[in-house]
Amino acid sequence: MASPSYDILIIGAGVAGSTIAHALSKLPGKPRIALLERSLATPDRIVGELLQPTGVQSLHKLSLDWTLQDIHAAKVFGYYVWDGTRQTGVHIPYPTPHEGRSFHHGSFINQLREAARLSDNVELIEATVSELVYEQGRVVGAQAKVGSQKTVVTYLAPLTIVADGCFSIFRSKLLPSTTTTKSHFVGTVLKNAVLPMKSHGTVGLVPNGNGPVLLYQIRDPGDDLEETHTRLLVDVKAPLPRDLKSHFAKNIAPYLPESVQQPILEAIESSDPECRLRTMPNSFLPPTPQSTIVPPGVFLLGDAYNMRHPLTGGGMSVALNDVVILRDLFQKHSDVPNVWADTSALDEILKEWYWQRKPLGSTINILSVALYDLFGADDRNLAILRNGCFKYFEMGGECVDGPVSLLSGIKPSPTLLFLHFFAVAFYSLIVLFTRSNPASLYGSTSTKDRRAYIWEWPALFIRSIIVFLTAVQVFGPLLWTEVRWWAPSRIQPPVATSTTRGPLKHDQLYSQGIGMRFMALIACFASVFVYYLVVPSAVVPAAVANPQLAQDITMNIKGGASLGIFQEVVDAVKNNVGDGLGSIWGTFSDW
């Protein structure tokens, strides 16, 4: 069978693949695009169903507003955060007039695929891609099995875009980064459940290291349906319990608002296929500058390239924003004939895209994992930060508008995130002394909040140091993964290459993001300081005052940061101190 040729080959017709096919089909020159998808049946997933306001805005920029119509999408105006221990909640609305959408994932994907199919120069093909095709070190296409006979067809194109999702089979062949999975979302559908606040997502904070829990309506009945559907997602840390139904009934439902408790119990016992319990890994994959790593003729997009915890519902928003930026960059370089086939032009596009996506991508990536660490607190120090975060929200005003603007992508700013995160950390220390339950730190079962007695201050002062260092330990490594100036390692293509790619020049690399890198350096060196100096010096006096406190210091600080990145930060400083000092000097020279 002859090998069909196209201008652009896209692997994966999910959110990223379908929208980039639609966007690039409008380029001058009308490139011929092949969009390959393993199965064109309606996807059935439990995530990718909550679109933040910035994602709605991106659809508008792509002229894809209509894809949210006729799928019974529900409007989302913000969040309601529920503290299951204290049985109280706080309202966190989006700033007016912003709003998001929630829907069944499969219905939305069908709309996006239809948008790609309607483009005259896009061919949507059901095919299972098995491998990339290389020629002299350059990716020139892909091999796929087509039809019921599984006929092997080689599709050729000067540019291949890999958008095959979170379970990408090509990621490990193209990127040095590996995914990290700490937990799974276990989900079901609640029928006709009443959420505490209409048209708002509900975040449930449950005790004992369980959760967090996320609920949002995914079907608005409108005029032609009688039944509402509400998605329930429960974060369950590895290893998964053998009896998930019992886990839901005993450890989750009792700590959620009363209006959803009975629907949860009914759903987990239901024989309805829609209500069956299903799992999805919550993976983390930081972005990497592809222009210096991947072979010519290919790049990754969407979850194949960058993932974060789905607690904040930001994955689709980041992917759609990436598509908007790429479309604009391809249009910017449209004076280059067949820009999709020009290696130097594509290199420049990938470099610009990597930095232009940083404000939103970095904000959502860092916030999602940091919030997960706090909301899913499984130790005392994180629980103190979680309590402080909840009371920070209770103050309202900018204490709500700022964080929700970050979460929704309305104000994508890592600097603003840095300020709010550490404002929460400092406020948590104030709450620890004035409005928390100090006795609970030492085994008391009392839930009554009170001011700390003066004789409790010495122990609380030590605890406050540990809590703040825990905050640094959570935030610093996450920030580091977004701003490090070198690739962790380099992937060699399967065959010898004659590529002209090389390291980014100093002026190109440091022309953007200086503030973020400076914050990361501070956090990084602070982490090393904590690891080697503060921890050993703190353990001895803490052991005298309180043995349990000393154990917490050792386990929570020296044990390693979330996602296992803390040791990487230490190693990075030790192994790259020469390059780092040179780069710092270069940064100050640029200033």
Secondary structure, 3 states (H helix, E strand, C coil): CCCCECCEEEECCCHHHHHHHHHHCCCCCCCCEEEEECCCCCCCCCCCCEECHHHHHHHHHCCCHHHHCCCCCEEECEEEEEECCCCEEEEEECCCCCCEEECCHHHHHHHHHHHHHCCCCEEEEEEEEEEEEEECCEEEEEEEEECCCCEEEEEECCEEEECCCCCCCCHHHHCCCCCEEEEEEEEEEEECCCCCCCCCEEEEECCCCCCCEEEEEEECCCCCCCCCEEEEEEEEECCCCCCHHHHHHHHHHHHCCHHHHHHHHHHHHCCCHHHCCEEEEEEEECCCCHHHCCCCCEEECHHHCCECCHHHCCHHHHHHHHHHHHHHHHHHCCCCCCHHHCHHHHHHHHHHHHHHCHHHHHHHHHHHHHHHHHHCCCCHHHHHHHHHHHHHHHCCCHHHHHHHHHHCCCCCCHHHHHHHHHHHHHHHHHHHHHCCCHHHHHCCCCCCCCCCCHHHHHHHHHHHHHHHHHHHHHHHHHHHHHHCCCCCCCCCCCCCCCCCCCCCCHHHHCCCCHHHHHHHHHHHHHHHHHHHHHHHHHHHHHHHHCHHHHHHHHHHHCCCCHHHCHHHHHHHHHHCHHHHHHHHHHHHHHC
